[in-house]
Amino acid sequence: MRLGTPLLLFGLLILPVSGQQRLTSSDRAAGAMHNLQLMSSEMERLSIAVAPKVVQIATQGLKITGNGEEQPAGVLVAEHGRGSGFFVSSDGYLLTNAHVISNATRITVLVQSGAASPDADQTREYVARVAGVDDDNDLALLKIDAESLPFFDLSSGRNPRQGQLVLAYGNPMGLSQSATLGLVSAVERQLNPDDPRVYIQTDAPLNPGNSGGPLVDLDGHLLGVNTMILSQSGGSEGIGFAVPLEVARHSYAILREKGTMARPRFGIQPRSLTPQLIAALHLKASEGVLVEDVAPGGPGAEAGLQPGDIISGLADKPIRNIRDLYRVEYQLTPDRALELTVLRGDEPRTLRITPAAPRSAPAAFPSTNITEKDNLIFRLGVYGTTLTPALASGLDFVRGPSGVLVIARAGQGLSGQNPLQPGDIIHAVNGSAVDAMAGLRQKLDSMSDGTPIVLQVERAGTLSYLALAGPAYPEALPKASRFTTESMRSAIPAPVSGW
């Protein structure tokens, strides 16, 4: 570096001494203060520009309680949530995290007027609809009925750099229009070798409620979508993660056009190559993706793939790791054959594979349709629904084609406990087969008080009898205001990720 060139380092002006040039301590202090003031002014300008693009999201919905919560596990209770989002078009489209709006029955978007607006500090409230969800990348596209909104241009973003100063905007703990400053700790952070997703890691403080907000550089350009933190306390500990702009841009384009986003199915279970796998299995490749399993009758099986094959190329693109495979899969069209290059032992092979359309997640329990009238089985103290082929397809294994699927518990019941669990399938009551909600309710209603009740229940593919020791119904019906949306998915096992 040339002598005499000024360096600005975190607001401190450092001038190398050259020849007769000398600075007093008061000169250095004045220079540092001046640059801190410049930096502060730029932060203020940036916040004025960014704030109107950022929104607060409030949700109401349903969830099934887990272990360690106030209610017993498996009870359907009310939940209210808050998160963040930001506009990506002037006509009311905005991005947030999928987990922010998961199973919400109502989504409200709170929009702050800009500082230059005559209605500055005014908050407008809109009801949003879900325009599309990308569950794999934890992104959701929402739409409100509004026009001429300030927004982030997804085409003008920049690549993050390690050490770069960034700001995170959002609504931590429901505190609207909050901004925090930090650094890019790492770019393309992969949290698990077998998880193809990568994130921008930042130490900008992120807390519950920041999910879905923007991570921006000092010029106000979008870098990513704040998504999660690693924390032992539940709050910020300086390890936060944002979905990169490149991923958000791709998801937005697909969701805006199709309303959904999912990878075509190959019918395989992929695994990243590691030094341990290579050494123990005596593999002949150092790069690629190991095929752990092949689904019988799936696209991979029909193409001739076998467990132990190493995928090295797909659709004329090299596959060095599971991230490469993930990126290529998203660009493929289902039911269109393409070449797949694999290494089997030490022999390279070229196969023709036709990826299948992604399985649509079964609309197991649309939370807006869960009601006491349609789903409450009063005598058993649970919410249920008729087992349909669509629901059965989302379960790992079902012994019978009909029955009543338990969605959630309505309470513990008068006996103090409820032996039924979410995901159980009721096939019979006192030896009489049950094929639908109406039949189950009719049989229970016909029983007089004190009649022993024995249910034939399927749980995780195993049939057993449950004898109810006493009245299993709750002391009082739960009110609708107790409902909340979170994962009804707990009643349906997630499908194998690779297939």
N, C-alpha and C positions, 0 to 999 in steps of 0.2 A: 504494500500500500504506500502511496506517495506521502511524504511528510507534509503536514499542513492540511490534510484531508479531515474534515470533522466526522466524528462517529456519533450517531444518536443511538443510545442503548437504554431502552426502557426509561426514556425521558431524561437521561443524563447526558449532557453535552461534554464530550471529551475532546480537547484540542491538543494534539501532539506539539510539543515545544520544538521550534525550529529557529536556530540562530538566536536573535535578540527577543523573540516572541515569548512572553511570559504572562501568566494569568494569576491574579490574586485569588485568595479563597473566596472573597466576596463576589468576584466576577464569575467564578465557577458556580457558586450558589445561585446567583441571579440567572445564569444560563440554564441551569437545571430546572429552576422554578418556571422559567419561560416555556421550556419545552414540555413540562408537565401540564402547564396551562393549555398549550396547544393540543396536547393529547386529550385532555379533558374536553376541550371544545369539540374535537372531532368525534369523541364518544357521544356527546350530546347531540351533535348533528346527525350522527348515525342512528341514534335511538328515535329521533323525531321522524326519520325516514322509514325505519323498520316497523315501529310500533303499530301503525294502522294496518299493516299486513298480517299481524298476528292476532289470533282470536282465542277466546276461552271456550272450552266445550264442556257442557254439563250433560250427564246421562242419567237416565232412570232405567232400571231393568231388573232382571232376575238372576239369582245365583244359587247354587247348591253349596251349603257350608261344608268346609273341610274340617279336619282334625285341628284342635287347638283354638277354635273360635267359640264365641259365647254360646251359640246354639249347638246342639249335638250335630255330628257330621251327617250330611245327607239331607238336611232340612232346607226346603225352599224358602228363602227369605228375601227381603227387599234390600236393594243396594242403590246408592247414589254415588256417582263418580264424577271426577273433573280431570280434564287434561287440556292440551294445547293443540293448536293447528295453525295453518297459515294459507293465505290465498295464493293460488297458482294461475288464476285467470281473472279477468275483470268482471266476468259474468257469474261469479259466485261459486266456482269450484275451489275446494281447499283440501289439502293433504293433512293427515294425522296418522297416528299409529292404529293398527287394527285392534290392538288390545284395549285402546281407549274406548272404543264403541262396541266392544264384543257383546253380542246378545242384548244390546240396548233396545228398550221398547220405545224410548223417546230420546231424541238428541237435540239439544238446544245449543246454538252458537251465539256467543256474546261478542259483538263487534264494537271496538273502540273507535270513536271519531278521531281523525288526525289533528295534530296540534294546530295546523293552519286552518282547520275547519271552524266556521262560526259556532258549531256545536261541539267544540273541543271538550273533552272530559265527559261527553255524553256516550252512553252505551246503548246500542241497539240490539234487540234480541230476535233471533230467527230460529224457526224449526227446520232442521236439516234432514235430508234423505240420504241414504247410502247409495252412491253411484257405482261403487265397486270395492272389492276387498282383495288384497294380495296377502294371504295369510303367511306364505313362506317368508316374505320380507317384512312382515308386520307393518304393512301400510294400508291405509284406507282412503278412498276418495269420497268426499262429501259434497253436497250441492245445496246452496241456499238460493232463494229467490231475491236476488239483488243485482244491480248493475253498477258500472263505473267504479269498481273497487280497485284500490292499490294492490299489487300482487308481485310475487317473485317470478322473474322470468327464468324458467328452468333451462333455457338454452344458453344463458349467459353466465353460468356458474364457472368456478375455477377449481382446479385440483388442490386439495389441501397439502401443506408441507409440514413436516415435523418441526416443532418449535414455533410455528406461526401463531400469532395472537388471534383469538376468536372470541365471539360473544354468543351466548346462548340466551334466547328469549323464550318466555313462556309464562306459566301461571303456577309456580310451585306452591303447594299447600293451598291452592285456590287464590293466591295473591296475584291478581291480574297485572299484566304488563310489567313483568320483572325481567331484569337483564343481569347477567353475570359474565365475568371476564375470565379467560384462561388461555391455555396453550393447546395446540394439537400435540398430544402426547405420542401418538403413533398413527400412521395411516395403514389402511388395509389390515387391521387387526383381526385375526381369526381366533375365535375363542376355543375352538375344538378342531383338531385335525380332520375329523369326519363331518364337520359342519361347514358347508361351502360358503356360507355367508361371511362377509367381511364388514368391518365397521371403522369409522373414524373414532379413535380414542381421544378423549379430552379431559383436562382437569378443571374445566369450567364447572362451577358447582351446579349440579342437577339434583332435583328432589322430586318426590311424588307430585304429579301435576305438570311437570315439565315435558312429559311424554308427548310427542307429536309437534313440538315447537321447533323453530329453525335454529341451526347453527350457522353463523355468518362470519365472513372475514371483515376486516376493518373498512372495506369499501362497501359493505352491505350486500355483497354477493353471497348467495346461498351455497353452503358447503355440504349440508346434510340435514337429516331429520333426527332430532334427539329422541332416543328410544329406550335406553335402560341404563342402570348403574350396577356396579358391583359394590356391595355394602354389607357390613356386619351389623350396622346400627339401624338400617332402613333409610338413612339419609345420605347426603353427599359425603363421600370420603375421597373425592378427587379422581374417581375412576368411572367416567361416563362414556357412553357409546352412542354414535349417531349413524344412521343408515346413509351411506354416501349418496351424493347428488346423482351420480351416474345410475344408480339403482332406482332412485326415486323418479328420475326422468323417464326411464324405461317403463316402470310400473304405471306412471301417470298416463303415458301414451296408450298403453294396452287397456287400462281400466276405462279411460275416456271413450275408447272405441268399442270395447266389448263388454265392459262391466264386470269382467272376471279375469283372473290370471292364474294359470296353473301349468305345470310342466307336463308334456305328454308322457305316457307311461312306457317304460321299457321292460317292466316285469323283472327287475333285478334288484339286488341289495348291494350297493357299491361300498367300497372301503378304501380309504387313503392308504397308500403304501408307506410303511415306516421301516426304519432299519431293522427293528425286531422281526417284523413279518418277512422282510426280504431274507434275513439270515436264517430264521427258523424254517421257512418253507422252501428255502433254496431257490428263490425266484431269480429269473434271468434278466429282470428289468429293474432299473432304479427310479423310473418315472412311469406314471400311468395310474389307472384305477383298478383295484382288485375286485373281481366279481365274487362276493361271498355266497350268494344264493341266487337261484333262478326260479321264478314262480312257474309252477307247472301250467302249461297251456297259454302262457303269456307271450308277448312279442319276443322277449329274449330267448325263450325256449324254442319258439318256432324258427328263430334265426340260427339256432344251433349253439348258442352260448352255453358254457358250462361253468360251474363253480371252479374257481382257480384261474380262469382266464384273466388276462390283464388287458384292459382297454387302453389303446394308445392313440386312437384316432376316431373321429366321428364327423361325418359330413365334410370330409376334406379338411378338417381342422385338427391340429394336434391336441391330444389330451394328456397333459402332464400331471394333473392332480384333480381332485374332486371339484375344485372351483371351476376349472376349465369345462368339465362335464356339465356342471350346473348352468354355466353361461350358455353353452351351445344348446342344451335341451330347451331353454326358453325360446330359442329362435326357430325351433322346428315346428312343422305342421303335422298334426296327427294323420295317420293313414297314408303317409307318403313315404315310400321306401327310400332308404339311403344306405351308404356304405359304412360299415363299422370295422375298424382294424383292431385285431387283438393279437396277443402273444399267448400261445398255449404251449407251456413248457419252453422250449427254445425255438418253436416254430411259429413264424408270423402267419396270420390268416386274415382274409378279408371276407366278411359276412354281409348279408343283406338283411336289414332289420326294418320293420315297419312299426314305428311307435304308435301306440293306441291313444285314443282320446283320454284325457285325465278323468278320473272318477269324480263326479260331483259329490261333494260331501252331503250325506243324507240330511235332509231338512228334518232332523230328528225331533226337535222340540222348538218350533218357532215360538219364542217367548211371548209374542203378542197374542198367541192363541191359547196359552195356558190359562185356564179359568177354573174356578171352583165348580161351575156347572158342568163343564166337559171333562175335567181331569181329576177332580177330587174323588177318591174312593173313601168315603167317610168312615166306614166301619174298620178299615185297615189302617187309617191314618196316613195314607200316601197319595201322591198324585201319579196317575198312570195314563197310558195311551195304548190303543190297539196296536199290536205288532203287525207291521206291514212288510211286504218284500223290500221296500226302500229302506226301512229301519233295519231289517235283518241283514241287509248287505253291508251296513256299517259296523256290524258286530263281528268279533273274531270267529265265533262259532255258535250256531244255534241248533239245538237238538230237535225242536219242533217248529213247524211253519206258522203256528198260530199261538195266540196267548195275549197276555197284557204285560207290557213293559213298564216297570216302575221308574218314574222320572225322578221323584224326590220324596222325602218324608214330609208330612204336614206337621209333625210333632212327635213327641215321645209316646203319647197315648196314656191312658189311665193306668196301665200296668207299670209305667215308669220306663219302659223301653220298647223299641220297635225292632223286631228281628229282620224286617225287610230292608233291603239296601237298594240305592239307585243302581239300575242295570239288571236287577233281578227280573226274570220272566215268570209270571204266574201262569201255569198250564192247567191247574185243576183246583177245585175247592171241594173238600170232603168227598173226593173220588169222582166228582163230576167235571168233565172237561170244560175248559174255558177257552173261547176263541176270540173274544172281543170285550171291550169295556162294558157294553150294554148287558152282555150275558153275565159277566162277573158281578155287576151291580144287582142284577135281578136275583141271582142266587143268594147273595149276602142279605138283600132286603127280605127274602123269604124266610130267613132263619130267625127264630125267636131269641130274645135275650137269654144268655146263659148257654146257648148251644155251642159245643166245642167246635172250633174252626181249625182245620188242618189244610194247609196249602201245599200243593206240589209246585216247587219252585226250581227254576233252572238258574244256576249262578256259575258263571265262567265255564259253561259247558257241562256242568255236573248237575244231575237231578237230585233233589232231596225233599223231605217233608218238613214243613215248619208248623209246629203246633202252637197256637196262640193261647197263652196261659190264662189270659183274661181279656176284657174289652180292650181292643187295640186302637180304638178311635180316640181322637184328641178331645180334651175337655171342652174346647171351644174352637170354632172354625177360625183359621187365620184370616185376617183381613187382607184385602188386595194391597193395602199400603205397605204390607210387610214384604211384598215381593221385590226382587231385584234381579237384574240380569248379569250374570257372569257366566261361567262356563257350565252350561248344561252338558258340555262335552264329557264331564266326569262320568256320565252314565253310559257313554259310548267310547270304548277304547279307540285310541287313535290308530289309523292304519299304519302299516309298516312304511317308514318314510321313503325307502328306496323304490317301492313298488308302485 
